[in-house]
Amino acid sequence: MNITAQLTDDAILRELGARLAATRLAQNLTQAAVAEQAGVSKRTLERLESGEVATQLSGFLRVCRALGLAERLELLVPAPTPSPMAQLKLEGRRRQRASGKPTAARETGAWTWGKSK
């Protein structure tokens, strides 16, 4: 699910929590290990992953929405991507090179070494 300004605070928090949990699981880490590394209790991590949050974070989301920044929360915790092998199985080959954009018409003036305009 994409995070948009139309989602409720609870829906955004649940989606962010699910993404955190998916990222943790993709790295094969336990909640206890992540909580210890982050310096928070395991219960705090459980609440974050389930979308239960403190009032301050909900207030933060409201301010972001008021400032037109809600869509940018999508970048905060991006949706997990499949491994390269899984991508190959799902989508086949990926592009390896960009074709580039056509160059714009260049100035016709003569170029000389060391002179600036």
N, C-alpha and C positions, 0 to 999 in steps of 0.2 A: 504494500500500500504506500502511495506517495503521501508525504506530509504537505497539506495545503492549509490555507487560512480558513477554509470552510470546516475543518475538523474541530471537534470540541477539545478542550484541554485534556479531558480523560482519554480520548481516542489518541491524541498525540503522545501522551505519556505511556499508554499501553504499547503503541508502536515502537517508541524509543526503547522501552523496556524489552520488548521482544527482540529488537535488533541487538541490544547489548547481550542478551542471553544467547542468541544465535552466534554472535561473534565469539563469546566465551566458549561455547561448545565446539565451534570450528577450530579453536586453538587447544581443545582438549583440556580445559582447565576446570577445576571444581569451583563452586561458589566460595568455599572456604579459602581456597588459594587466592582467588581474585580479591576477596574481601581483605585478607591479610595484606596483600600487596598494595591495595588501595588505601589501607589504613581506616577501614570502616568495618562495622560488625557484619556478620553473615546475614543477620536479619535485615539490615539496611539494604544490602545487595538484593536479597529476596524481594523486598518491597519495590526497589527500583525496577527489577526485571518483571514484576507483575503489574507495574503501572501505578502502584500505591506510592504517593509522594508526600513530601512536606508542603505546607502552604506556600513557602517561599518559592519553590519551583513553579507552582501554579501561577503565582504572581509574576514570575519571570516570563512565562509563556504569554500572559495577558499583555505585558509591556511589549514583547516582541510583536504580537499581533497588532497592537496599537501603532507601532512604528513601521508596520509593513514588512517585518522581517520573518514572518512565520514560515514562508517557503524556504528560507535559508536554513531552517532547522534540519532540512533534508540532508544538508552537508555535515551537520554535527555528528551524526552517527549514520553513515551511509548503509544502505541495504547490503547484506553480505553477498558477495559474488561467488559463483561456483569456481572450483579449482580449474586450472587450465585443462586437465584431462576431462573433467565434466563438461567444460565448454565445447571441447572437440566432439564429445559424444552427442551433445545437445544441438550444436549449431554447425558442425562441420568445420571447415577451415576458416580462419580469420585473416583479414587483410594484414599484410606485413609491411607494406609501403603505401605512402600517400602519393597520389599522382601529382599533387601540387596544383596551385591555382595559376591560371594564365597571367603573365606579367602585364601590368598596365603599360600604356604607351610611355616610353621614356622621353626625357627631355632631349631635344635635338641639338642643344648647344655642345660645343667642343669641350672636352674635359682636359684640364691641364694639371700636372702634378704640383702639389703644394700651394695652389692658389685657392683661397676661399672667397665666397661672394660677400 
